[in-house]
Amino acid sequence: NHRMVDVRVTAGGLVPVPLRLTRVEQLLEGQSPDDTLFETAARSVVLTPRPDSRASAEYRLDILRTLIVRACTQVAEEYRHEN
């Protein structure tokens, strides 16, 4: 049973300075890759992205959460194919 180690998740373009999403990292660290876990970790993001003329803060947060799930899923699938 494989476990995730040295997990790092960052976000840029949502707030003035790129930041690490340490809560997401903590939820994933040491766990087995799992779609439900990825969704839970993505929903744990609590921040208020800066809105602009192209997208609201709510939309940006929704996209961030979607991208976290996609990235985690992609990395897990790539790892399975390599091992």
Rosetta blueprint (number, residue, H / E / L):
1 N L
2 H L
3 R L
4 M L
5 V L
6 D L
7 V L
8 R L
9 V L
10 T E
11 A E
12 G L
13 G L
14 L L
15 V L
16 P L
17 V L
18 P L
19 L E
20 R E
21 L L
22 T H
23 R H
24 V H
25 E H
26 Q H
27 L H
28 L H
29 E L
30 G L
31 Q L
32 S L
33 P L
34 D L
35 D H
36 T H
37 L H
38 F H
39 E H
40 T H
41 A H
42 A H
43 R H
44 S L
45 V L
46 V L
47 L L
48 T L
49 P L
50 R L
51 P L
52 D L
53 S L
54 R L
55 A L
56 S L
57 A H
58 E H
59 Y H
60 R H
61 L H
62 D H
63 I H
64 L H
65 R H
66 T H
67 L H
68 I H
69 V H
70 R H
71 A H
72 C H
73 T H
74 Q H
75 V H
76 A H
77 E H
78 E H
79 Y H
80 R H
81 H H
82 E H
83 N L
